[in-house]
């Protein structure tokens, strides 16, 4: 019996498999990027999506498969892998799910959404519930291709969308490792007051935005006990995760930041131990976003 299923981003199946091992969940089989487990759902940071109530359903015909899904609920997302023609015909008989790009800071979709796939020509796996409100966990945005100096802002947009909170106008933000300024750009556009910290200079257009100030120094050289407390601490610093963990702990112990959103960047092998240490912080969220590369996002809200 399949009691949970976890969808990995392409190329991160081994990391997801390690998540399951550490959580004590068995891996029964892989269905493409979908890890099938006979155990109930467990936390899995490297999963883009988790199917929380999967069940195998006979599909002796295209009509029977579609009817079985419609009898359970209206909205379904499709994970296509095998038997493409047959699965496409089933999908065509279901109500369409409009996966239009979000216009940030538009909230995540609120409509109930399930997921299904064909395991064999006449056998489906369908879960009426899943962790992500997005089709296959893929958070897509209406992108700005002119304002930001890089595409790094997309993973910040995704993080804020997933946690359901973002800086409000007038709130103070510290953006550590800010250069060239993608995250600073996104935060300033929200009306927040942003202090960008990096040894490298900020893009001049970003530095000139209203509410932005720059400190050209090392983020690790700041003493949080000597800093004015901020509403938000952001970090997209390129550093070993253990060093970032020590930085976050210093700022938390000093009470110098209320909310944290940071990127854990892995160099070489994934540092699962440090990722687990981040996840063990009370109230923490740790996840691999659709716009993350070999990295996880850590969020902690007051």
N, C-alpha and C positions, 0 to 999 in steps of 0.2 A: 504494500500500500504506500502511496505517495502522500505524505502529510504536510509537506512544505516544498517550495521551489524558489530558487534564488537566481536572479538574472545578473550575470557579470557583464561589465563593459568588455569590449573586444580586447584581448590581450591580458586581461587581469583575472583569468580563471584560476590560476594558481594561488593568487592572493585570497580569493573568495574561498577556495578549498581550505586554506589555512585558517580562515575565519571559522569555518564549520568545525574543523578539527579542534581548535582551541575552545569552542563553545560546547564541545561534546556531542555534536550532531553528526550522524553518519551520512556519507555521500553514497547514494544508491547508484546513480548513473548521471551522465551528462546528456542533455538533449540540446545540442548546439552550445550556446552560452548559458543554458538553463540547468542549474544543478538541482537534481531531484533527490529528496531526502525522505526516509521513512519516519523521521522524527518531527515533532512539533516545531514551529518557527523559533529561531534563536536570533539574537543580535548579530548582524553581519555587515560591518561597515563597508566592505568592498562590493556589496550588492547594490546595483542600480535600482532594483525592485525586488520585493519579496511577495510571492504568492502565498497567502496565509491560510487558504482553505481549498486546496486543489482536490479535485475528484476526477476519476476516469469515467468517461461517458461514451457509450457506443454511438457510432455514427455510420450506420449501414448505408446511408445515402446522404447526398448533399442536403436535401430537404430535412431529413431526420436530424442531422447535426445542427442545422440552424434552428430548427424548432426546439430542440433540447435546450439550447442556450437561451432562446427567447422565453422559454417557459420559466427559467430561473430569474432573469432580470432583463432590463433593456440594454444597458450600456456595456459593451465589451471591447477590449483592445486585443489585437491579434499579434502573436509572436510567430511570424512565418519562418519555417525552416525546411520542412520536407513536404512532398506532395503539393507543390505550389499551385497547380491548376485547381485541385480539389479544394484546398484551403481558401483560395481566392473566391471560388464559387460560394463557399459557405459564408465568407465575410460579406459578399455582395448581398446576401439575403438578410443581413443584420442591419439594424438602424445605424446610420453613419455616425462615427465619432469624429467631431471636428477638432483636430489637433493643431489649431492655428497658433502661430507664434505669439507669446505673451508680449505685451508692451509694458516694460518695467516702469513703475513698481506695482503693476497690476497683480492682484493676489493669485495664488495657484487655483486651478479649477476646483470647484466644490462638489461637482456632480459625482455620484457613486460610479465606480468603474471597476470592472472585472477584467480577467485576462484568460486567453485560451490559445492552444496550439494543437496541431495534429501530431500525435505520437506514431500513428500508423494510418493507412488509408481509411480504416473504419473505426478508429479509436481516438478520442480527443482527451486532452487534459484541460480542465477548466477550473478557474478559481474565481468565485463571485467577489472575493475581496483581495486586495493587494495593498502594499504599503505606500506606493507612489500614486498620486493622482494623475500622473502623466503616462502616456502610452509608452510602454517599455522603459519607463523611468527617464525618458529623454526630454529634458527641459529645454525648449527652444524659444528664442526671443526674436523680436523684431530688432535687428542689430543696427547700431549706429556706426557707419563705416567712415565717418569724417571727423568726429570729435575726439575720441580716445586715441592715444598713441600706440595702443596694442590691443589685442583681444582678451587680455587678462581680466578685463572688467566683467566678462561673461560669467566667470566662475564666482565672482562676488555677487552679481545679480542672482545667480542660481542659489548661492548660500542664503542670501537674505530672503529669497522667495520660499525656500524650503523651511527656514526657521519661522517664517511668518512675521518677521519684524525687520524694520530698517530705521536708520537714524532719521529723526524728525528735524524740521527746520530749526536752526539755532542750537541743536545739540552739538557737543564737542567730540571730535574724532581725532585719534592719533593713528596715522598710517605709517607703519614701520616698514622699511625697505620699499619706499614708495616709487622710486624711479623706474620707468620714465613717467608714471603718473596715471595709469589706467584706473586704479582703485580710487585715487584722489579725485579724479574726474567724476567717477560715478557718485561718490559721496557728496562732492560739492554741488552736483546737479540736484541732489535731494534737498539742498538748502542748508546742509550741515556746515559747521565751521571745522575745517580740516587743517591739522598740522602734519605736514609731510616730512618724514625723516629718512634721509639716505645720504651716504657719502657721495653718491653720484648726483648730478644736478637733475632737477625735474624738467620735463619738457616746458619750454617758455610759455606756451599757450596755456598749459595747465597751471603753472605757477601764477599766471595773471588772472585766474578765475576769482570771482568774488568769494570771500570767506576762506581762501587758501593762504597758508603761511608755510614757509620752508625752513628746515634746519638741516644744513649739509654736514651731517655727522653720523657716527655709527649708532644704530638703534640699540646695540648691546652696551654702548657706553652710557646710556641714560640710567640715572638712579631714580626709580619710581618714588622713593621717599622724598625726593627733592622736586618732583614735578607736580604741577597743578592737576588734580584728579580729572579724568575725562569720562564722558558717557560711554564711549566706545573705543576699544583698542583693536586695530586691524593689523594683520601682518601677512605679507606675501614674500617674506624674506627667503632668500636661497641660503639654507643652512641645514645642518643635521637636525633631525627632529628632537634629539635629546637636548640640544642647545636651546631650541625653541621652547621646550617644556620648562627648562630652568628659567627662561625669560618670563613665561606666563606665570610661573609660580611666584617669582619676585613681585610682579605687578599685583597679583591676587593678595599676597601677604601684606603688601603695602596699602591695600584698599584703594589703589590709584586708578582703577578702571572698573566700570560697572558691567560692561558687556564685552565679550571677546569673539572675534571671528578671525581665524588664522589658518594658513595652509601648511600642512606637514609635507615637506618635499623629501622624497626618498632618492638617495643616490646609490646606485647599485642595488643590492638586495633590500627588500622591504623590511623596515625595522618594526616588526609586529609588537615587540615588547613595549617600545615607547608609544606606539599607537594605543595599546591597551592601557598604558598609564594615563594618557589623555582621556580615554573613554571612562576611566575609573573616577575621574573628578566628578563629584556630585553635581547633577544637572547637566552634564556635558552631552553634546551631540557630536558624533564623529561619523562622517560618511564620505563616500566616493561619489562626487558629482559627475554628471554627464560631461561637464566642461573641464573636469580635472584630468590631468595626465597621470604620471606616476606619483600621485599625491592624494592626501585625504584632507578634508576640511574639518576643522574643530570649531565648535560654537558653544558659547556659554553665556546665558542670559540671566540678568538679575531678576 
